[in-house]
């Protein structure tokens, strides 16, 4: 008899809690206050949540039309603020608002949304259009209009950037110099090989002019490493593929000595 009474009390309490959760969910089960933009929904939990299923994307898109996100407010008013993010939601591979956003603290619509955002969600053609969302840098390291962001930056984090110097010149043990040895100007596209005692202007000039070469200031146009000689093809010199000078242990093997 006592067991039945206890079960009845427990069942009654559960029923009351369930009823209260449906009547005043913002007080019974809410994890915290809503973000200011959704404050008007504070007492309307089912505006975003489906009973027993949680928040559903269909609830989001009932107010925020995917084709208008970033362009218009949920009221249909055009967004004209200059500080608003560029519209990119239309380029997402799938419309899954909850993958990045939450209404309750911590507010992931701002800083932490940027941390959690995965570029893999973007369509391939948009994923490579970095300046479509990010302000193009204007410092001295980003002066080449032909350069691709992916040459130095990945999509998991903007910093640190990585530069594959071997794409331009291999830094072997004889050329493992500091940046300022070769790059003496603020613009790193500008370089000189004359910062090393092995490459003096007189030696470089004598060697190249002796072979009939007059344009020899842009060294990496022909020399991409310290071992492979350039080849003369189609009336011009091209990098690599010529005689291999091997390891440069013997300075007598230098062209400019």
C-alpha positions, 0 to 999 in steps of 0.5 A: 500500500505504501509503495503505491502511495509513493509511486502516486506521489512521484507520478503526480510530481512528474505530471506537475513538472511536465505541465509547468514545463509546457506552461512556463518553459522559460522558467522551468527549462530555459538554460539562460536569457536569450540574445537581445535580438530574440528577447521578444521570444523569451516567453515563446520557447516553442517559437524555436523549439519543438517539444521533446525534439529541441531547436529545429532548423525549420523553426529558424527558417520560418523567420529567417529566409535563407535567401535573405540572411545577411541581406534583410532582417527577419522583418524584411527590412534591408540591412544597410549597416556598413559593419554587418558581415557580408552575406555568405549563408546562401553559399553554404553547402547545407542550411544547418543554423544550429551548427554555428548558432545558439540563442542562449549564452554563451552567445555564439552569434558573435566572437565564438561563432567565428571560432567555430565556423568551418569553411568546409560548410561553404560551396567550393567556389565560395571557399576560395573567395576569401575577400568576399567575406574578409577585408583584403590586407594592405600591408607590405606583405600583401602587395602582389595582386596575383597572389592567392591567400591559400599560398600562405594561409589555411582555413583553420586559422588566419595566423600563423601564416606559412610561406613555402620559400622553396616555391621561389628559392630553396634555402639550403645550408649555404643559403639559410640566411635571415630574411633581412640578408636578402630582403633589404626593402620593406616590400619582400618582393624586392630582394638582392643576392649581393648581401652574401660575400659569395655574390658580389656585383662584379663577379655576377656581372663577369660570369653572366656577361661572359655568357652573353647574358645582360639581364641578370638582376632577377636571379630566381628567374633562372636559379631556383636552388644553388645546385641546378644550372638553368637551361637555354630553351627557345631563345631564353634561360629557364630555371633548373634541369641543367648541369647539377653542381652537387653539394657546394662544399667546394667554393671553387665550384661557384659560378661567380668566383 
